[in-house]
């Protein structure tokens, strides 16, 4: 390869790098500083959950619905994070109509004394919050917020649920 060909190749490679960097910055700006979906290879959120309805007499012997909600939009998080579980389950369908994006739900129903897990979950990129709601028949919030942990157990106790993160 001659010196002219080498310098031409170097110039083309330099222009490609500039174009690539410019394109990346433009996409990052357009996405509102969120990770573009094509760059999301691994979420920083929950990857595995175990559900445990610890006591056969829980919830008067009736099954308990449990929703795991991954939230990627701050407005959605503000709207949902203040709800008690009874309000959340009563408004869940309306919520789906009002907010068509910004969250994902995984649902289960556990009978008293049931162990279910481990379940694989897939938290989305740009996670702003993860909530668990349990539809107990008794009064109470019956809602927990999970940090950015990779795995843990939801224990449905006699009075309320609790989150036990897995220690690594």
Chimera marker file (.cmm) of the C-alpha trace (Angstrom):
<marker_set name="trace">
<marker id="1" x="0.000" y="0.000" z="0.000" r="1" g="1" b="0" radius="0.5"/>
<marker id="2" x="1.382" y="3.397" z="-0.938" r="1" g="1" b="0" radius="0.5"/>
<marker id="3" x="1.639" y="6.410" z="1.343" r="1" g="1" b="0" radius="0.5"/>
<marker id="4" x="-1.258" y="8.046" z="-0.515" r="1" g="1" b="0" radius="0.5"/>
<marker id="5" x="-3.490" y="4.998" z="-0.042" r="1" g="1" b="0" radius="0.5"/>
<marker id="6" x="-2.547" y="4.798" z="3.669" r="1" g="1" b="0" radius="0.5"/>
<marker id="7" x="-3.330" y="8.459" z="4.290" r="1" g="1" b="0" radius="0.5"/>
<marker id="8" x="-6.630" y="8.099" z="2.405" r="1" g="1" b="0" radius="0.5"/>
<marker id="9" x="-7.570" y="5.076" z="4.569" r="1" g="1" b="0" radius="0.5"/>
<marker id="10" x="-6.603" y="6.964" z="7.735" r="1" g="1" b="0" radius="0.5"/>
<marker id="11" x="-8.748" y="9.940" z="6.690" r="1" g="1" b="0" radius="0.5"/>
<marker id="12" x="-11.755" y="7.697" z="5.951" r="1" g="1" b="0" radius="0.5"/>
<marker id="13" x="-11.353" y="5.868" z="9.301" r="1" g="1" b="0" radius="0.5"/>
<marker id="14" x="-11.161" y="9.204" z="11.134" r="1" g="1" b="0" radius="0.5"/>
<marker id="15" x="-14.330" y="10.452" z="9.413" r="1" g="1" b="0" radius="0.5"/>
<marker id="16" x="-16.163" y="7.204" z="10.305" r="1" g="1" b="0" radius="0.5"/>
<marker id="17" x="-15.206" y="7.615" z="13.956" r="1" g="1" b="0" radius="0.5"/>
<marker id="18" x="-16.465" y="11.210" z="13.965" r="1" g="1" b="0" radius="0.5"/>
<marker id="19" x="-19.727" y="10.207" z="12.248" r="1" g="1" b="0" radius="0.5"/>
<marker id="20" x="-20.208" y="7.288" z="14.678" r="1" g="1" b="0" radius="0.5"/>
<marker id="21" x="-19.588" y="9.464" z="17.727" r="1" g="1" b="0" radius="0.5"/>
<marker id="22" x="-21.896" y="12.184" z="16.404" r="1" g="1" b="0" radius="0.5"/>
<marker id="23" x="-24.628" y="9.633" z="15.680" r="1" g="1" b="0" radius="0.5"/>
<marker id="24" x="-24.322" y="8.144" z="19.180" r="1" g="1" b="0" radius="0.5"/>
<marker id="25" x="-24.505" y="11.578" z="20.842" r="1" g="1" b="0" radius="0.5"/>
<marker id="26" x="-27.511" y="12.533" z="18.717" r="1" g="1" b="0" radius="0.5"/>
<marker id="27" x="-29.334" y="9.325" z="19.673" r="1" g="1" b="0" radius="0.5"/>
<marker id="28" x="-28.506" y="9.803" z="23.350" r="1" g="1" b="0" radius="0.5"/>
<marker id="29" x="-29.844" y="13.373" z="23.209" r="1" g="1" b="0" radius="0.5"/>
<marker id="30" x="-33.024" y="12.336" z="21.402" r="1" g="1" b="0" radius="0.5"/>
<marker id="31" x="-33.679" y="9.580" z="23.909" r="1" g="1" b="0" radius="0.5"/>
<marker id="32" x="-33.743" y="12.040" z="26.817" r="1" g="1" b="0" radius="0.5"/>
<marker id="33" x="-30.524" y="10.666" z="28.328" r="1" g="1" b="0" radius="0.5"/>
<marker id="34" x="-32.018" y="7.195" z="28.621" r="1" g="1" b="0" radius="0.5"/>
<marker id="35" x="-30.086" y="4.254" z="27.323" r="1" g="1" b="0" radius="0.5"/>
<marker id="36" x="-31.300" y="3.608" z="23.773" r="1" g="1" b="0" radius="0.5"/>
<marker id="37" x="-32.947" y="0.189" z="23.625" r="1" g="1" b="0" radius="0.5"/>
<marker id="38" x="-30.448" y="-1.118" z="21.077" r="1" g="1" b="0" radius="0.5"/>
<marker id="39" x="-27.647" y="-0.418" z="23.587" r="1" g="1" b="0" radius="0.5"/>
<marker id="40" x="-29.389" y="-2.185" z="26.472" r="1" g="1" b="0" radius="0.5"/>
<marker id="41" x="-27.768" y="-5.563" z="26.926" r="1" g="1" b="0" radius="0.5"/>
<marker id="42" x="-28.346" y="-6.128" z="30.648" r="1" g="1" b="0" radius="0.5"/>
<marker id="43" x="-30.728" y="-4.429" z="33.031" r="1" g="1" b="0" radius="0.5"/>
<marker id="44" x="-29.632" y="-3.256" z="36.444" r="1" g="1" b="0" radius="0.5"/>
<marker id="45" x="-32.848" y="-4.512" z="38.023" r="1" g="1" b="0" radius="0.5"/>
<marker id="46" x="-34.368" y="-7.702" z="39.351" r="1" g="1" b="0" radius="0.5"/>
<marker id="47" x="-33.505" y="-10.907" z="37.511" r="1" g="1" b="0" radius="0.5"/>
<marker id="48" x="-34.943" y="-13.601" z="39.798" r="1" g="1" b="0" radius="0.5"/>
<marker id="49" x="-37.720" y="-13.671" z="42.368" r="1" g="1" b="0" radius="0.5"/>
<marker id="50" x="-39.068" y="-16.290" z="44.734" r="1" g="1" b="0" radius="0.5"/>
<marker id="51" x="-42.636" y="-16.037" z="46.007" r="1" g="1" b="0" radius="0.5"/>
<marker id="52" x="-43.556" y="-17.614" z="49.321" r="1" g="1" b="0" radius="0.5"/>
<marker id="53" x="-47.000" y="-17.594" z="50.920" r="1" g="1" b="0" radius="0.5"/>
<marker id="54" x="-45.673" y="-18.582" z="54.300" r="1" g="1" b="0" radius="0.5"/>
<marker id="55" x="-48.753" y="-19.457" z="56.323" r="1" g="1" b="0" radius="0.5"/>
<marker id="56" x="-51.703" y="-21.696" z="55.315" r="1" g="1" b="0" radius="0.5"/>
<marker id="57" x="-54.089" y="-19.363" z="57.199" r="1" g="1" b="0" radius="0.5"/>
<marker id="58" x="-52.963" y="-16.179" z="55.357" r="1" g="1" b="0" radius="0.5"/>
<marker id="59" x="-55.642" y="-13.967" z="53.883" r="1" g="1" b="0" radius="0.5"/>
<marker id="60" x="-58.424" y="-16.003" z="55.487" r="1" g="1" b="0" radius="0.5"/>
<marker id="61" x="-57.322" y="-19.073" z="53.548" r="1" g="1" b="0" radius="0.5"/>
<marker id="62" x="-57.934" y="-17.342" z="50.192" r="1" g="1" b="0" radius="0.5"/>
<marker id="63" x="-55.363" y="-16.947" z="47.390" r="1" g="1" b="0" radius="0.5"/>
<marker id="64" x="-53.367" y="-13.713" z="47.193" r="1" g="1" b="0" radius="0.5"/>
<marker id="65" x="-52.758" y="-11.944" z="43.872" r="1" g="1" b="0" radius="0.5"/>
<marker id="66" x="-49.223" y="-10.537" z="43.575" r="1" g="1" b="0" radius="0.5"/>
<marker id="67" x="-48.050" y="-8.033" z="40.951" r="1" g="1" b="0" radius="0.5"/>
<marker id="68" x="-44.412" y="-7.187" z="40.284" r="1" g="1" b="0" radius="0.5"/>
<marker id="69" x="-44.289" y="-3.789" z="38.549" r="1" g="1" b="0" radius="0.5"/>
<marker id="70" x="-41.168" y="-2.548" z="36.760" r="1" g="1" b="0" radius="0.5"/>
<marker id="71" x="-41.433" y="1.220" z="36.153" r="1" g="1" b="0" radius="0.5"/>
<marker id="72" x="-39.369" y="3.086" z="33.547" r="1" g="1" b="0" radius="0.5"/>
<marker id="73" x="-41.172" y="6.445" z="33.602" r="1" g="1" b="0" radius="0.5"/>
<marker id="74" x="-40.937" y="8.854" z="36.547" r="1" g="1" b="0" radius="0.5"/>
<marker id="75" x="-44.528" y="10.129" z="36.043" r="1" g="1" b="0" radius="0.5"/>
<marker id="76" x="-45.849" y="6.577" z="36.180" r="1" g="1" b="0" radius="0.5"/>
<marker id="77" x="-43.800" y="5.903" z="39.322" r="1" g="1" b="0" radius="0.5"/>
<marker id="78" x="-45.225" y="9.018" z="40.997" r="1" g="1" b="0" radius="0.5"/>
<marker id="79" x="-48.767" y="7.902" z="40.149" r="1" g="1" b="0" radius="0.5"/>
<marker id="80" x="-48.411" y="4.302" z="41.256" r="1" g="1" b="0" radius="0.5"/>
<marker id="81" x="-45.982" y="4.443" z="44.199" r="1" g="1" b="0" radius="0.5"/>
<marker id="82" x="-48.468" y="6.160" z="46.505" r="1" g="1" b="0" radius="0.5"/>
<marker id="83" x="-51.261" y="3.620" z="45.959" r="1" g="1" b="0" radius="0.5"/>
<marker id="84" x="-52.209" y="1.003" z="48.518" r="1" g="1" b="0" radius="0.5"/>
<marker id="85" x="-52.457" y="-2.490" z="47.049" r="1" g="1" b="0" radius="0.5"/>
<marker id="86" x="-56.272" y="-2.457" z="47.232" r="1" g="1" b="0" radius="0.5"/>
<marker id="87" x="-56.331" y="0.816" z="45.236" r="1" g="1" b="0" radius="0.5"/>
<marker id="88" x="-53.773" y="-0.492" z="42.758" r="1" g="1" b="0" radius="0.5"/>
<marker id="89" x="-55.739" y="-3.693" z="42.033" r="1" g="1" b="0" radius="0.5"/>
<marker id="90" x="-59.037" y="-1.756" z="41.779" r="1" g="1" b="0" radius="0.5"/>
<marker id="91" x="-57.492" y="0.753" z="39.338" r="1" g="1" b="0" radius="0.5"/>
<marker id="92" x="-55.114" y="-1.556" z="37.451" r="1" g="1" b="0" radius="0.5"/>
<marker id="93" x="-57.160" y="-1.723" z="34.218" r="1" g="1" b="0" radius="0.5"/>
<marker id="94" x="-57.769" y="2.026" z="34.191" r="1" g="1" b="0" radius="0.5"/>
<marker id="95" x="-54.088" y="2.562" z="34.856" r="1" g="1" b="0" radius="0.5"/>
<marker id="96" x="-53.261" y="0.429" z="31.789" r="1" g="1" b="0" radius="0.5"/>
<marker id="97" x="-55.523" y="2.656" z="29.685" r="1" g="1" b="0" radius="0.5"/>
<marker id="98" x="-54.092" y="5.895" z="31.094" r="1" g="1" b="0" radius="0.5"/>
<marker id="99" x="-50.426" y="4.852" z="30.841" r="1" g="1" b="0" radius="0.5"/>
<marker id="100" x="-49.800" y="2.663" z="27.816" r="1" g="1" b="0" radius="0.5"/>
<marker id="101" x="-46.015" y="2.855" z="28.283" r="1" g="1" b="0" radius="0.5"/>
<marker id="102" x="-43.570" y="3.303" z="31.122" r="1" g="1" b="0" radius="0.5"/>
<marker id="103" x="-44.079" y="0.092" z="33.068" r="1" g="1" b="0" radius="0.5"/>
<marker id="104" x="-44.280" y="-3.696" z="32.842" r="1" g="1" b="0" radius="0.5"/>
<marker id="105" x="-46.301" y="-6.012" z="35.077" r="1" g="1" b="0" radius="0.5"/>
<marker id="106" x="-45.770" y="-9.648" z="35.999" r="1" g="1" b="0" radius="0.5"/>
<marker id="107" x="-48.623" y="-11.274" z="37.917" r="1" g="1" b="0" radius="0.5"/>
<marker id="108" x="-49.036" y="-14.386" z="40.049" r="1" g="1" b="0" radius="0.5"/>
<marker id="109" x="-51.626" y="-15.800" z="42.427" r="1" g="1" b="0" radius="0.5"/>
<marker id="110" x="-50.527" y="-17.852" z="45.403" r="1" g="1" b="0" radius="0.5"/>
<marker id="111" x="-52.666" y="-20.117" z="47.515" r="1" g="1" b="0" radius="0.5"/>
<marker id="112" x="-52.035" y="-20.235" z="51.269" r="1" g="1" b="0" radius="0.5"/>
<marker id="113" x="-48.865" y="-22.168" z="52.099" r="1" g="1" b="0" radius="0.5"/>
<marker id="114" x="-47.645" y="-22.131" z="48.479" r="1" g="1" b="0" radius="0.5"/>
<marker id="115" x="-43.996" y="-21.737" z="47.461" r="1" g="1" b="0" radius="0.5"/>
<marker id="116" x="-43.406" y="-20.554" z="43.890" r="1" g="1" b="0" radius="0.5"/>
<marker id="117" x="-39.957" y="-20.028" z="42.537" r="1" g="1" b="0" radius="0.5"/>
<marker id="118" x="-37.412" y="-19.173" z="41.687" r="1" g="1" b="0" radius="0.5"/>
<marker id="119" x="-38.991" y="-17.270" z="38.800" r="1" g="1" b="0" radius="0.5"/>
<marker id="120" x="-36.896" y="-15.550" z="36.169" r="1" g="1" b="0" radius="0.5"/>
<marker id="121" x="-37.791" y="-11.929" z="35.605" r="1" g="1" b="0" radius="0.5"/>
<marker id="122" x="-36.462" y="-9.457" z="33.127" r="1" g="1" b="0" radius="0.5"/>
<marker id="123" x="-36.290" y="-5.903" z="34.379" r="1" g="1" b="0" radius="0.5"/>
<marker id="124" x="-36.222" y="-3.384" z="31.524" r="1" g="1" b="0" radius="0.5"/>
<marker id="125" x="-33.441" y="-0.886" z="30.930" r="1" g="1" b="0" radius="0.5"/>
<marker id="126" x="-33.863" y="2.629" z="32.319" r="1" g="1" b="0" radius="0.5"/>
<marker id="127" x="-35.560" y="1.262" z="35.430" r="1" g="1" b="0" radius="0.5"/>
<marker id="128" x="-36.685" y="4.011" z="37.836" r="1" g="1" b="0" radius="0.5"/>
<marker id="129" x="-38.497" y="1.793" z="40.334" r="1" g="1" b="0" radius="0.5"/>
<marker id="130" x="-39.726" y="-1.700" z="41.128" r="1" g="1" b="0" radius="0.5"/>
<marker id="131" x="-42.830" y="-2.283" z="43.233" r="1" g="1" b="0" radius="0.5"/>
<marker id="132" x="-44.617" y="-5.374" z="44.532" r="1" g="1" b="0" radius="0.5"/>
<marker id="133" x="-48.322" y="-5.276" z="45.393" r="1" g="1" b="0" radius="0.5"/>
<marker id="134" x="-50.147" y="-8.081" z="47.252" r="1" g="1" b="0" radius="0.5"/>
<marker id="135" x="-53.956" y="-8.137" z="47.263" r="1" g="1" b="0" radius="0.5"/>
<marker id="136" x="-54.669" y="-9.037" z="50.892" r="1" g="1" b="0" radius="0.5"/>
<marker id="137" x="-58.277" y="-8.785" z="52.042" r="1" g="1" b="0" radius="0.5"/>
<marker id="138" x="-57.184" y="-6.881" z="55.182" r="1" g="1" b="0" radius="0.5"/>
<marker id="139" x="-56.464" y="-3.152" z="55.539" r="1" g="1" b="0" radius="0.5"/>
<marker id="140" x="-52.942" y="-1.928" z="54.930" r="1" g="1" b="0" radius="0.5"/>
<marker id="141" x="-50.582" y="-0.727" z="52.218" r="1" g="1" b="0" radius="0.5"/>
<marker id="142" x="-49.484" y="-4.263" z="51.214" r="1" g="1" b="0" radius="0.5"/>
<marker id="143" x="-46.927" y="-2.661" z="48.904" r="1" g="1" b="0" radius="0.5"/>
<marker id="144" x="-43.150" y="-2.766" z="48.903" r="1" g="1" b="0" radius="0.5"/>
<marker id="145" x="-40.518" y="-0.981" z="46.884" r="1" g="1" b="0" radius="0.5"/>
<marker id="146" x="-37.508" y="-3.007" z="45.801" r="1" g="1" b="0" radius="0.5"/>
<marker id="147" x="-34.170" y="-1.386" z="45.159" r="1" g="1" b="0" radius="0.5"/>
<marker id="148" x="-31.885" y="-2.348" z="42.301" r="1" g="1" b="0" radius="0.5"/>
<marker id="149" x="-31.118" y="-5.819" z="43.579" r="1" g="1" b="0" radius="0.5"/>
<marker id="150" x="-30.726" y="-8.827" z="41.307" r="1" g="1" b="0" radius="0.5"/>
<marker id="151" x="-32.740" y="-11.393" z="43.291" r="1" g="1" b="0" radius="0.5"/>
<marker id="152" x="-34.737" y="-11.985" z="46.426" r="1" g="1" b="0" radius="0.5"/>
<marker id="153" x="-37.855" y="-13.427" z="48.022" r="1" g="1" b="0" radius="0.5"/>
<marker id="154" x="-41.309" y="-11.959" z="48.586" r="1" g="1" b="0" radius="0.5"/>
<marker id="155" x="-42.686" y="-13.452" z="51.797" r="1" g="1" b="0" radius="0.5"/>
<marker id="156" x="-46.448" y="-13.186" z="52.191" r="1" g="1" b="0" radius="0.5"/>
<marker id="157" x="-46.913" y="-13.190" z="55.940" r="1" g="1" b="0" radius="0.5"/>
<marker id="158" x="-50.054" y="-13.289" z="58.050" r="1" g="1" b="0" radius="0.5"/>
<marker id="159" x="-50.372" y="-9.481" z="58.214" r="1" g="1" b="0" radius="0.5"/>
<marker id="160" x="-48.312" y="-8.118" z="55.311" r="1" g="1" b="0" radius="0.5"/>
<marker id="161" x="-45.619" y="-8.920" z="52.767" r="1" g="1" b="0" radius="0.5"/>
<marker id="162" x="-41.912" y="-8.344" z="53.120" r="1" g="1" b="0" radius="0.5"/>
<marker id="163" x="-38.927" y="-8.348" z="50.780" r="1" g="1" b="0" radius="0.5"/>
<marker id="164" x="-35.826" y="-10.381" z="51.600" r="1" g="1" b="0" radius="0.5"/>
<marker id="165" x="-33.014" y="-9.546" z="49.165" r="1" g="1" b="0" radius="0.5"/>
<marker id="166" x="-30.586" y="-12.322" z="48.324" r="1" g="1" b="0" radius="0.5"/>
<marker id="167" x="-27.162" y="-11.660" z="49.799" r="1" g="1" b="0" radius="0.5"/>
<marker id="168" x="-24.258" y="-12.327" z="47.489" r="1" g="1" b="0" radius="0.5"/>
<link id1="1" id2="2" r="1" g="1" b="0" radius="0.2"/>
<link id1="2" id2="3" r="1" g="1" b="0" radius="0.2"/>
<link id1="3" id2="4" r="1" g="1" b="0" radius="0.2"/>
<link id1="4" id2="5" r="1" g="1" b="0" radius="0.2"/>
<link id1="5" id2="6" r="1" g="1" b="0" radius="0.2"/>
<link id1="6" id2="7" r="1" g="1" b="0" radius="0.2"/>
<link id1="7" id2="8" r="1" g="1" b="0" radius="0.2"/>
<link id1="8" id2="9" r="1" g="1" b="0" radius="0.2"/>
<link id1="9" id2="10" r="1" g="1" b="0" radius="0.2"/>
<link id1="10" id2="11" r="1" g="1" b="0" radius="0.2"/>
<link id1="11" id2="12" r="1" g="1" b="0" radius="0.2"/>
<link id1="12" id2="13" r="1" g="1" b="0" radius="0.2"/>
<link id1="13" id2="14" r="1" g="1" b="0" radius="0.2"/>
<link id1="14" id2="15" r="1" g="1" b="0" radius="0.2"/>
<link id1="15" id2="16" r="1" g="1" b="0" radius="0.2"/>
<link id1="16" id2="17" r="1" g="1" b="0" radius="0.2"/>
<link id1="17" id2="18" r="1" g="1" b="0" radius="0.2"/>
<link id1="18" id2="19" r="1" g="1" b="0" radius="0.2"/>
<link id1="19" id2="20" r="1" g="1" b="0" radius="0.2"/>
<link id1="20" id2="21" r="1" g="1" b="0" radius="0.2"/>
<link id1="21" id2="22" r="1" g="1" b="0" radius="0.2"/>
<link id1="22" id2="23" r="1" g="1" b="0" radius="0.2"/>
<link id1="23" id2="24" r="1" g="1" b="0" radius="0.2"/>
<link id1="24" id2="25" r="1" g="1" b="0" radius="0.2"/>
<link id1="25" id2="26" r="1" g="1" b="0" radius="0.2"/>
<link id1="26" id2="27" r="1" g="1" b="0" radius="0.2"/>
<link id1="27" id2="28" r="1" g="1" b="0" radius="0.2"/>
<link id1="28" id2="29" r="1" g="1" b="0" radius="0.2"/>
<link id1="29" id2="30" r="1" g="1" b="0" radius="0.2"/>
<link id1="30" id2="31" r="1" g="1" b="0" radius="0.2"/>
<link id1="31" id2="32" r="1" g="1" b="0" radius="0.2"/>
<link id1="32" id2="33" r="1" g="1" b="0" radius="0.2"/>
<link id1="33" id2="34" r="1" g="1" b="0" radius="0.2"/>
<link id1="34" id2="35" r="1" g="1" b="0" radius="0.2"/>
<link id1="35" id2="36" r="1" g="1" b="0" radius="0.2"/>
<link id1="36" id2="37" r="1" g="1" b="0" radius="0.2"/>
<link id1="37" id2="38" r="1" g="1" b="0" radius="0.2"/>
<link id1="38" id2="39" r="1" g="1" b="0" radius="0.2"/>
<link id1="39" id2="40" r="1" g="1" b="0" radius="0.2"/>
<link id1="40" id2="41" r="1" g="1" b="0" radius="0.2"/>
<link id1="41" id2="42" r="1" g="1" b="0" radius="0.2"/>
<link id1="42" id2="43" r="1" g="1" b="0" radius="0.2"/>
<link id1="43" id2="44" r="1" g="1" b="0" radius="0.2"/>
<link id1="44" id2="45" r="1" g="1" b="0" radius="0.2"/>
<link id1="45" id2="46" r="1" g="1" b="0" radius="0.2"/>
<link id1="46" id2="47" r="1" g="1" b="0" radius="0.2"/>
<link id1="47" id2="48" r="1" g="1" b="0" radius="0.2"/>
<link id1="48" id2="49" r="1" g="1" b="0" radius="0.2"/>
<link id1="49" id2="50" r="1" g="1" b="0" radius="0.2"/>
<link id1="50" id2="51" r="1" g="1" b="0" radius="0.2"/>
<link id1="51" id2="52" r="1" g="1" b="0" radius="0.2"/>
<link id1="52" id2="53" r="1" g="1" b="0" radius="0.2"/>
<link id1="53" id2="54" r="1" g="1" b="0" radius="0.2"/>
<link id1="54" id2="55" r="1" g="1" b="0" radius="0.2"/>
<link id1="55" id2="56" r="1" g="1" b="0" radius="0.2"/>
<link id1="56" id2="57" r="1" g="1" b="0" radius="0.2"/>
<link id1="57" id2="58" r="1" g="1" b="0" radius="0.2"/>
<link id1="58" id2="59" r="1" g="1" b="0" radius="0.2"/>
<link id1="59" id2="60" r="1" g="1" b="0" radius="0.2"/>
<link id1="60" id2="61" r="1" g="1" b="0" radius="0.2"/>
<link id1="61" id2="62" r="1" g="1" b="0" radius="0.2"/>
<link id1="62" id2="63" r="1" g="1" b="0" radius="0.2"/>
<link id1="63" id2="64" r="1" g="1" b="0" radius="0.2"/>
<link id1="64" id2="65" r="1" g="1" b="0" radius="0.2"/>
<link id1="65" id2="66" r="1" g="1" b="0" radius="0.2"/>
<link id1="66" id2="67" r="1" g="1" b="0" radius="0.2"/>
<link id1="67" id2="68" r="1" g="1" b="0" radius="0.2"/>
<link id1="68" id2="69" r="1" g="1" b="0" radius="0.2"/>
<link id1="69" id2="70" r="1" g="1" b="0" radius="0.2"/>
<link id1="70" id2="71" r="1" g="1" b="0" radius="0.2"/>
<link id1="71" id2="72" r="1" g="1" b="0" radius="0.2"/>
<link id1="72" id2="73" r="1" g="1" b="0" radius="0.2"/>
<link id1="73" id2="74" r="1" g="1" b="0" radius="0.2"/>
<link id1="74" id2="75" r="1" g="1" b="0" radius="0.2"/>
<link id1="75" id2="76" r="1" g="1" b="0" radius="0.2"/>
<link id1="76" id2="77" r="1" g="1" b="0" radius="0.2"/>
<link id1="77" id2="78" r="1" g="1" b="0" radius="0.2"/>
<link id1="78" id2="79" r="1" g="1" b="0" radius="0.2"/>
<link id1="79" id2="80" r="1" g="1" b="0" radius="0.2"/>
<link id1="80" id2="81" r="1" g="1" b="0" radius="0.2"/>
<link id1="81" id2="82" r="1" g="1" b="0" radius="0.2"/>
<link id1="82" id2="83" r="1" g="1" b="0" radius="0.2"/>
<link id1="83" id2="84" r="1" g="1" b="0" radius="0.2"/>
<link id1="84" id2="85" r="1" g="1" b="0" radius="0.2"/>
<link id1="85" id2="86" r="1" g="1" b="0" radius="0.2"/>
<link id1="86" id2="87" r="1" g="1" b="0" radius="0.2"/>
<link id1="87" id2="88" r="1" g="1" b="0" radius="0.2"/>
<link id1="88" id2="89" r="1" g="1" b="0" radius="0.2"/>
<link id1="89" id2="90" r="1" g="1" b="0" radius="0.2"/>
<link id1="90" id2="91" r="1" g="1" b="0" radius="0.2"/>
<link id1="91" id2="92" r="1" g="1" b="0" radius="0.2"/>
<link id1="92" id2="93" r="1" g="1" b="0" radius="0.2"/>
<link id1="93" id2="94" r="1" g="1" b="0" radius="0.2"/>
<link id1="94" id2="95" r="1" g="1" b="0" radius="0.2"/>
<link id1="95" id2="96" r="1" g="1" b="0" radius="0.2"/>
<link id1="96" id2="97" r="1" g="1" b="0" radius="0.2"/>
<link id1="97" id2="98" r="1" g="1" b="0" radius="0.2"/>
<link id1="98" id2="99" r="1" g="1" b="0" radius="0.2"/>
<link id1="99" id2="100" r="1" g="1" b="0" radius="0.2"/>
<link id1="100" id2="101" r="1" g="1" b="0" radius="0.2"/>
<link id1="101" id2="102" r="1" g="1" b="0" radius="0.2"/>
<link id1="102" id2="103" r="1" g="1" b="0" radius="0.2"/>
<link id1="103" id2="104" r="1" g="1" b="0" radius="0.2"/>
<link id1="104" id2="105" r="1" g="1" b="0" radius="0.2"/>
<link id1="105" id2="106" r="1" g="1" b="0" radius="0.2"/>
<link id1="106" id2="107" r="1" g="1" b="0" radius="0.2"/>
<link id1="107" id2="108" r="1" g="1" b="0" radius="0.2"/>
<link id1="108" id2="109" r="1" g="1" b="0" radius="0.2"/>
<link id1="109" id2="110" r="1" g="1" b="0" radius="0.2"/>
<link id1="110" id2="111" r="1" g="1" b="0" radius="0.2"/>
<link id1="111" id2="112" r="1" g="1" b="0" radius="0.2"/>
<link id1="112" id2="113" r="1" g="1" b="0" radius="0.2"/>
<link id1="113" id2="114" r="1" g="1" b="0" radius="0.2"/>
<link id1="114" id2="115" r="1" g="1" b="0" radius="0.2"/>
<link id1="115" id2="116" r="1" g="1" b="0" radius="0.2"/>
<link id1="116" id2="117" r="1" g="1" b="0" radius="0.2"/>
<link id1="117" id2="118" r="1" g="1" b="0" radius="0.2"/>
<link id1="118" id2="119" r="1" g="1" b="0" radius="0.2"/>
<link id1="119" id2="120" r="1" g="1" b="0" radius="0.2"/>
<link id1="120" id2="121" r="1" g="1" b="0" radius="0.2"/>
<link id1="121" id2="122" r="1" g="1" b="0" radius="0.2"/>
<link id1="122" id2="123" r="1" g="1" b="0" radius="0.2"/>
<link id1="123" id2="124" r="1" g="1" b="0" radius="0.2"/>
<link id1="124" id2="125" r="1" g="1" b="0" radius="0.2"/>
<link id1="125" id2="126" r="1" g="1" b="0" radius="0.2"/>
<link id1="126" id2="127" r="1" g="1" b="0" radius="0.2"/>
<link id1="127" id2="128" r="1" g="1" b="0" radius="0.2"/>
<link id1="128" id2="129" r="1" g="1" b="0" radius="0.2"/>
<link id1="129" id2="130" r="1" g="1" b="0" radius="0.2"/>
<link id1="130" id2="131" r="1" g="1" b="0" radius="0.2"/>
<link id1="131" id2="132" r="1" g="1" b="0" radius="0.2"/>
<link id1="132" id2="133" r="1" g="1" b="0" radius="0.2"/>
<link id1="133" id2="134" r="1" g="1" b="0" radius="0.2"/>
<link id1="134" id2="135" r="1" g="1" b="0" radius="0.2"/>
<link id1="135" id2="136" r="1" g="1" b="0" radius="0.2"/>
<link id1="136" id2="137" r="1" g="1" b="0" radius="0.2"/>
<link id1="137" id2="138" r="1" g="1" b="0" radius="0.2"/>
<link id1="138" id2="139" r="1" g="1" b="0" radius="0.2"/>
<link id1="139" id2="140" r="1" g="1" b="0" radius="0.2"/>
<link id1="140" id2="141" r="1" g="1" b="0" radius="0.2"/>
<link id1="141" id2="142" r="1" g="1" b="0" radius="0.2"/>
<link id1="142" id2="143" r="1" g="1" b="0" radius="0.2"/>
<link id1="143" id2="144" r="1" g="1" b="0" radius="0.2"/>
<link id1="144" id2="145" r="1" g="1" b="0" radius="0.2"/>
<link id1="145" id2="146" r="1" g="1" b="0" radius="0.2"/>
<link id1="146" id2="147" r="1" g="1" b="0" radius="0.2"/>
<link id1="147" id2="148" r="1" g="1" b="0" radius="0.2"/>
<link id1="148" id2="149" r="1" g="1" b="0" radius="0.2"/>
<link id1="149" id2="150" r="1" g="1" b="0" radius="0.2"/>
<link id1="150" id2="151" r="1" g="1" b="0" radius="0.2"/>
<link id1="151" id2="152" r="1" g="1" b="0" radius="0.2"/>
<link id1="152" id2="153" r="1" g="1" b="0" radius="0.2"/>
<link id1="153" id2="154" r="1" g="1" b="0" radius="0.2"/>
<link id1="154" id2="155" r="1" g="1" b="0" radius="0.2"/>
<link id1="155" id2="156" r="1" g="1" b="0" radius="0.2"/>
<link id1="156" id2="157" r="1" g="1" b="0" radius="0.2"/>
<link id1="157" id2="158" r="1" g="1" b="0" radius="0.2"/>
<link id1="158" id2="159" r="1" g="1" b="0" radius="0.2"/>
<link id1="159" id2="160" r="1" g="1" b="0" radius="0.2"/>
<link id1="160" id2="161" r="1" g="1" b="0" radius="0.2"/>
<link id1="161" id2="162" r="1" g="1" b="0" radius="0.2"/>
<link id1="162" id2="163" r="1" g="1" b="0" radius="0.2"/>
<link id1="163" id2="164" r="1" g="1" b="0" radius="0.2"/>
<link id1="164" id2="165" r="1" g="1" b="0" radius="0.2"/>
<link id1="165" id2="166" r="1" g="1" b="0" radius="0.2"/>
<link id1="166" id2="167" r="1" g="1" b="0" radius="0.2"/>
<link id1="167" id2="168" r="1" g="1" b="0" radius="0.2"/>
</marker_set>
